[in-house]
Amino acid sequence: MAKSYTVLKRARISTKKFREILKYFSLDIEATKVAQLTGLNRNTVNKYLLLVRKRIAKECEMESPISGDI
């Protein structure tokens, strides 16, 4: 079954490029270096890294047993 990336809805980069960004993100490489390695614009890389971070934060909030309400 093909894996679906909800971050890539209406994306203008290929799934292959997005996987490269994720790989370098997981290796904790800076966005400017990721842009050089992938051949994408730095602003594009920053946009997708921000979306990934937001998705991670959302998943963490859903898994957390503690509510954010005080």
CNS distance restraints for C-alpha pairs under 8 A (distance, minus, plus):
assign (resid   5 and name CA) (resid   9 and name CA) 7.39 0.50 0.50
assign (resid   7 and name CA) (resid  48 and name CA) 7.87 0.50 0.50
assign (resid   7 and name CA) (resid  51 and name CA) 6.65 0.50 0.50
assign (resid   7 and name CA) (resid  52 and name CA) 7.24 0.50 0.50
assign (resid   8 and name CA) (resid  15 and name CA) 7.79 0.50 0.50
assign (resid  13 and name CA) (resid  17 and name CA) 6.35 0.50 0.50
assign (resid  13 and name CA) (resid  18 and name CA) 6.91 0.50 0.50
assign (resid  14 and name CA) (resid  18 and name CA) 6.37 0.50 0.50
assign (resid  15 and name CA) (resid  19 and name CA) 6.11 0.50 0.50
assign (resid  16 and name CA) (resid  20 and name CA) 6.32 0.50 0.50
assign (resid  17 and name CA) (resid  21 and name CA) 6.32 0.50 0.50
assign (resid  17 and name CA) (resid  38 and name CA) 6.92 0.50 0.50
assign (resid  18 and name CA) (resid  22 and name CA) 6.25 0.50 0.50
assign (resid  19 and name CA) (resid  23 and name CA) 6.07 0.50 0.50
assign (resid  20 and name CA) (resid  24 and name CA) 6.28 0.50 0.50
assign (resid  20 and name CA) (resid  38 and name CA) 6.99 0.50 0.50
assign (resid  21 and name CA) (resid  25 and name CA) 5.99 0.50 0.50
assign (resid  21 and name CA) (resid  34 and name CA) 6.72 0.50 0.50
assign (resid  21 and name CA) (resid  38 and name CA) 7.42 0.50 0.50
assign (resid  21 and name CA) (resid  45 and name CA) 7.31 0.50 0.50
assign (resid  21 and name CA) (resid  49 and name CA) 7.75 0.50 0.50
assign (resid  22 and name CA) (resid  26 and name CA) 6.08 0.50 0.50
assign (resid  23 and name CA) (resid  27 and name CA) 6.41 0.50 0.50
assign (resid  24 and name CA) (resid  28 and name CA) 6.33 0.50 0.50
assign (resid  24 and name CA) (resid  29 and name CA) 5.58 0.50 0.50
assign (resid  24 and name CA) (resid  34 and name CA) 6.40 0.50 0.50
assign (resid  25 and name CA) (resid  29 and name CA) 5.91 0.50 0.50
assign (resid  25 and name CA) (resid  30 and name CA) 7.83 0.50 0.50
assign (resid  25 and name CA) (resid  49 and name CA) 7.54 0.50 0.50
assign (resid  29 and name CA) (resid  33 and name CA) 6.60 0.50 0.50
assign (resid  29 and name CA) (resid  34 and name CA) 6.50 0.50 0.50
assign (resid  30 and name CA) (resid  34 and name CA) 6.22 0.50 0.50
assign (resid  31 and name CA) (resid  35 and name CA) 6.09 0.50 0.50
assign (resid  31 and name CA) (resid  42 and name CA) 6.74 0.50 0.50
assign (resid  31 and name CA) (resid  45 and name CA) 6.40 0.50 0.50
assign (resid  31 and name CA) (resid  46 and name CA) 6.33 0.50 0.50
assign (resid  31 and name CA) (resid  49 and name CA) 7.98 0.50 0.50
assign (resid  32 and name CA) (resid  36 and name CA) 6.41 0.50 0.50
assign (resid  32 and name CA) (resid  42 and name CA) 5.82 0.50 0.50
assign (resid  33 and name CA) (resid  37 and name CA) 6.17 0.50 0.50
assign (resid  34 and name CA) (resid  38 and name CA) 6.02 0.50 0.50
assign (resid  34 and name CA) (resid  42 and name CA) 7.98 0.50 0.50
assign (resid  34 and name CA) (resid  45 and name CA) 7.25 0.50 0.50
assign (resid  35 and name CA) (resid  39 and name CA) 5.65 0.50 0.50
assign (resid  35 and name CA) (resid  40 and name CA) 5.03 0.50 0.50
assign (resid  35 and name CA) (resid  41 and name CA) 5.84 0.50 0.50
assign (resid  35 and name CA) (resid  42 and name CA) 5.14 0.50 0.50
assign (resid  35 and name CA) (resid  45 and name CA) 6.10 0.50 0.50
assign (resid  36 and name CA) (resid  40 and name CA) 6.93 0.50 0.50
assign (resid  40 and name CA) (resid  44 and name CA) 6.67 0.50 0.50
assign (resid  40 and name CA) (resid  45 and name CA) 6.76 0.50 0.50
assign (resid  41 and name CA) (resid  45 and name CA) 6.43 0.50 0.50
assign (resid  42 and name CA) (resid  46 and name CA) 6.13 0.50 0.50
assign (resid  43 and name CA) (resid  47 and name CA) 6.13 0.50 0.50
assign (resid  44 and name CA) (resid  48 and name CA) 6.43 0.50 0.50
assign (resid  45 and name CA) (resid  49 and name CA) 6.08 0.50 0.50
assign (resid  46 and name CA) (resid  50 and name CA) 6.06 0.50 0.50
assign (resid  47 and name CA) (resid  51 and name CA) 6.39 0.50 0.50
assign (resid  48 and name CA) (resid  52 and name CA) 6.19 0.50 0.50
assign (resid  49 and name CA) (resid  53 and name CA) 6.16 0.50 0.50
assign (resid  50 and name CA) (resid  54 and name CA) 6.15 0.50 0.50
assign (resid  51 and name CA) (resid  55 and name CA) 6.17 0.50 0.50
assign (resid  52 and name CA) (resid  56 and name CA) 6.21 0.50 0.50
assign (resid  53 and name CA) (resid  57 and name CA) 6.15 0.50 0.50
assign (resid  54 and name CA) (resid  58 and name CA) 6.12 0.50 0.50
assign (resid  55 and name CA) (resid  59 and name CA) 6.23 0.50 0.50
assign (resid  56 and name CA) (resid  60 and name CA) 6.17 0.50 0.50
assign (resid  57 and name CA) (resid  61 and name CA) 6.18 0.50 0.50
assign (resid  58 and name CA) (resid  62 and name CA) 6.33 0.50 0.50
assign (resid  59 and name CA) (resid  63 and name CA) 6.27 0.50 0.50
assign (resid  60 and name CA) (resid  64 and name CA) 5.99 0.50 0.50
